[in-house]
Amino acid sequence: MIAPELLRQARIETVAQSLREDIGDGDITAQLIPAGAVARGRVITRENARLAGRAWAEEVFRQVDPTVELEWLFDDGDDIQRNDVIFRMHGPARSLLTAERSALNWLQTLSGVATRCAGYAARVAHTNVRLLDTRKTLPGLRLAQKYAVTCGGCDNHRIGLWDAFLIKENHIAACGSIANAVSEAHRVAPGKPVEVETENLEELAQALEAGADIIMLDEFSLADMREAVALNGGKAKLEASGGINDQTLVPIAETGVDYISIGNLTKSVKAVDLSMRLI
């Protein structure tokens, strides 16, 4: 879980960057509007979606002009339907128009992540599996995307390279064995979760013997996944990874693994179609 303060700081910084790249040294088109003009507006959705990113949109308006007033009709995690009004706004017309694109970019992108996650989660709701994101995120937007994943009913894998071990083939080769790698992980950072990537049942047995907390089953067949669940007997958490698509998701979930990690939750997101109109 992302620490709230870490998420807040990341939100402030990334929103500021998004405004710098959009506004530069000033919104020259907004200057066509009289400085004292006040307007009202609303943001609507053009398609069904799961909402995420409200705090990012709010932060955009706060940084552009804190006098802008927002009235939200939905919250993050809510399902929105085509033509729903998501929120209304009131304030200086220049400020509303300057903030528009950045606010919508955040809301569209994060809602796109949440919407995809909600669809995946619904398909495996009859099982006990938990769907996890990965580090395959848009550069600079990791914490925002991982937050959106939770709005869609899925869960976060490790945030980065610092909060949990994921011992892969090259780490194992450099350490000499799975047992050596796991032992060294416990020495380097006691108490941090230790996950080992395995490619076959023999490596699974070695990871279990070494005391791994989580064992990744990389590109295992369905039959081998079922055997892995039986061999594991609840000693470690099992995570399926690789080859996850619309056809394989449900059969893999039904093998009894604890987790399925899916890079596609975040790496190729389709933005939700939203629109802002002044009224």
C-alpha positions in Angstrom: 0.0 0.0 0.0 1.3 3.5 -0.9 1.9 5.7 2.1 -0.6 8.7 1.9 2.1 11.3 2.4 4.3 9.7 -0.3 1.3 9.8 -2.7 0.4 13.4 -1.8 3.9 14.6 -2.4 4.1 12.8 -5.7 0.8 14.2 -6.8 1.9 17.8 -6.1 5.1 17.3 -8.0 3.7 15.5 -11.0 0.8 17.9 -11.4 3.2 20.9 -11.2 5.2 19.3 -14.0 2.1 18.6 -16.1 1.2 22.3 -15.8 4.7 23.5 -16.7 4.7 21.5 -19.9 1.2 22.8 -20.8 1.2 26.4 -19.7 4.9 27.3 -20.2 5.2 31.1 -19.6 1.5 31.7 -19.9 -1.8 30.7 -21.6 -2.0 33.2 -24.4 -5.4 32.0 -25.7 -7.0 32.5 -22.3 -5.9 36.1 -22.4 -8.5 36.7 -25.1 -11.1 36.5 -22.3 -11.7 39.6 -20.1 -9.7 39.1 -16.9 -12.8 39.6 -14.7 -15.1 37.1 -16.5 -16.5 34.4 -14.4 -17.9 31.1 -15.7 -19.4 27.8 -14.8 -18.6 24.5 -16.3 -19.0 20.8 -16.1 -17.1 17.6 -17.0 -19.0 14.7 -18.5 -18.1 11.2 -19.5 -18.7 10.0 -23.1 -18.4 6.3 -22.0 -19.0 4.0 -19.1 -16.0 3.8 -16.8 -14.6 3.4 -13.3 -13.5 6.8 -11.9 -10.0 7.5 -10.6 -7.9 10.7 -10.3 -10.2 13.1 -8.5 -7.4 14.4 -6.2 -5.1 15.0 -9.3 -7.8 17.1 -11.0 -8.4 19.0 -7.8 -4.7 19.6 -7.5 -4.5 21.0 -11.0 -7.2 23.6 -10.3 -5.6 24.4 -6.9 -2.3 25.1 -8.5 -3.8 27.1 -11.3 -6.3 29.1 -9.2 -7.3 28.2 -5.6 -10.4 30.3 -5.9 -12.0 27.9 -8.4 -14.9 25.9 -6.7 -15.5 22.3 -7.6 -18.6 20.3 -6.9 -18.1 16.5 -7.3 -21.0 14.2 -8.1 -18.8 11.0 -8.0 -15.8 9.8 -6.1 -12.9 7.6 -7.0 -13.9 4.0 -7.3 -17.4 4.8 -8.5 -18.8 3.5 -11.7 -19.9 6.3 -14.1 -22.2 5.9 -17.1 -22.1 7.6 -20.5 -23.2 11.3 -20.2 -22.9 11.4 -16.5 -21.8 14.8 -15.1 -18.7 14.0 -13.0 -18.2 17.4 -11.5 -19.2 21.0 -11.9 -16.9 24.1 -11.5 -17.2 27.8 -10.9 -14.6 30.5 -11.1 -12.6 32.9 -13.3 -13.1 31.8 -16.9 -9.4 32.2 -17.7 -8.5 29.8 -14.9 -11.1 27.2 -15.9 -9.8 27.1 -19.5 -6.2 27.1 -18.5 -6.6 24.1 -16.1 -9.0 22.2 -18.4 -6.5 20.0 -20.4 -4.2 19.1 -17.6 -7.1 18.2 -15.3 -8.8 16.1 -17.9 -5.5 14.4 -18.9 -5.1 13.2 -15.3 -8.7 12.1 -14.9 -8.8 10.3 -18.2 -5.6 8.5 -17.8 -6.2 7.3 -14.2 -9.8 6.4 -14.9 -8.5 4.4 -17.9 -6.3 2.4 -15.5 -9.1 1.9 -13.0 -11.6 0.9 -15.8 -9.3 -1.8 -17.2 -8.6 -3.1 -13.7 -12.3 -3.3 -12.8 -13.0 -5.3 -15.9 -10.2 -7.8 -15.1 -11.3 -8.0 -11.4 -14.9 -8.8 -12.4 -13.8 -11.7 -14.5 -12.1 -13.5 -11.6 -14.5 -12.4 -8.8 -15.6 -16.1 -8.4 -12.1 -17.1 -7.2 -9.9 -16.0 -4.3 -7.1 -14.7 -6.6 -5.8 -11.1 -6.2 -4.7 -9.3 -9.4 -1.5 -7.3 -9.1 0.1 -4.5 -11.1 3.8 -4.5 -12.0 6.6 -1.9 -12.4 5.5 -1.5 -16.1 4.1 1.9 -15.6 4.3 5.2 -17.5 7.5 6.9 -16.5 6.9 9.5 -13.7 3.4 8.3 -13.1 4.0 5.1 -11.1 2.4 6.1 -7.8 -0.6 7.7 -9.6 -1.2 4.6 -11.7 -0.8 2.3 -8.8 -3.3 4.3 -6.9 -5.7 4.0 -9.8 -5.2 0.2 -9.8 -6.7 0.1 -6.4 -9.7 2.1 -7.5 -10.4 -0.6 -10.1 -10.4 -3.3 -7.4 -7.0 -4.8 -8.0 -3.9 -4.7 -5.8 -0.3 -3.3 -5.9 2.8 -5.4 -6.3 6.0 -3.8 -4.9 6.2 0.0 -5.5 9.8 -0.1 -6.7 13.2 -1.7 -6.2 13.4 -0.6 -2.6 10.3 -2.1 -0.7 10.5 -5.8 -1.6 12.8 -8.3 -3.1 12.1 -10.0 -6.5 14.9 -12.4 -7.1 15.1 -13.3 -10.8 17.2 -15.6 -13.0 20.2 -13.2 -13.2 20.2 -12.5 -9.4 20.2 -16.3 -8.8 23.1 -16.8 -11.2 25.1 -14.1 -9.6 24.4 -15.4 -6.1 25.1 -19.0 -7.1 21.8 -20.5 -6.1 18.2 -19.7 -5.0 19.1 -20.6 -1.4 22.1 -18.2 -1.4 20.0 -15.4 -2.9 17.2 -15.8 -0.3 19.7 -16.0 2.5 21.4 -12.9 1.4 18.1 -11.1 1.0 17.3 -11.8 4.6 20.7 -10.5 5.7 20.5 -7.3 3.5 17.0 -6.2 4.6 15.5 -8.3 7.3 11.7 -8.3 7.3 11.2 -7.2 3.7 9.2 -9.6 1.6 11.3 -12.0 -0.5 9.9 -13.2 -3.8 11.7 -15.7 -6.1 10.9 -16.1 -9.8 10.9 -19.8 -10.8 10.6 -21.4 -14.3 9.8 -25.0 -13.3 8.7 -27.2 -10.5 12.3 -28.0 -9.5 13.0 -24.4 -8.9 9.7 -24.1 -7.0 10.9 -26.8 -4.6 14.2 -25.0 -4.1 12.4 -21.7 -3.4 10.2 -23.4 -0.9 13.2 -25.0 0.8 14.9 -21.6 1.0 12.0 -20.0 2.7 10.8 -17.6 0.1 7.7 -15.6 1.1 6.3 -15.4 -2.5 7.1 -17.6 -5.4 6.5 -16.4 -8.9 5.5 -19.1 -11.4 6.8 -17.7 -14.7 5.1 -19.0 -17.8 4.0 -22.2 -16.0 1.5 -24.4 -17.8 -1.9 -24.7 -16.2 -1.1 -28.3 -15.2 2.2 -27.2 -13.6 0.4 -24.4 -11.8 -2.1 -26.9 -10.3 0.8 -29.1 -9.3 2.6 -26.1 -7.8 -0.4 -25.3 -5.7 -0.5 -28.9 -4.4 3.2 -29.0 -3.7 3.2 -25.6 -2.0 0.5 -26.6 0.5 0.0 -23.0 1.7 3.7 -22.6 2.8 4.3 -19.6 0.5 2.1 -17.3 -1.6 2.1 -18.2 -5.3 2.1 -15.6 -8.1 1.4 -16.5 -11.7 3.1 -14.3 -14.3 3.7 -14.2 -18.0 1.3 -15.0 -20.8 -1.7 -13.4 -19.1 -4.4 -12.4 -21.6 -8.1 -12.4 -22.0 -8.1 -16.1 -22.8 -5.8 -17.3 -20.0 -6.8 -15.0 -17.1 -9.7 -17.0 -15.8 -8.2 -20.5 -16.2 -5.1 -19.4 -14.4 -7.2 -17.8 -11.6 -9.0 -21.1 -11.2 -5.8 -23.1 -10.6 -5.7 -21.8 -7.0 -2.7 -19.4 -7.2 -2.8 -16.5 -4.8 -1.8 -13.8 -7.2 -1.7 -13.0 -10.9 0.6 -10.1 -11.9 -0.4 -8.3 -15.1 1.7 -5.6 -16.7 -1.1 -4.6 -19.0 -3.1 -3.1 -16.1 -0.9 0.0 -16.5 1.5 -0.1 -19.4 -0.9 0.3 -22.3 -3.8 2.1 -20.8 -6.6 3.6 -22.9 -7.8 7.0 -21.7 -11.5 7.4 -20.8 -13.3 9.9 -23.1 -14.2 12.9 -20.9 -15.3 16.4 -22.0 -15.5 19.8 -20.3 -18.1 22.4 -21.3 -18.6 25.9 -20.1 -22.2 26.7 -19.4 
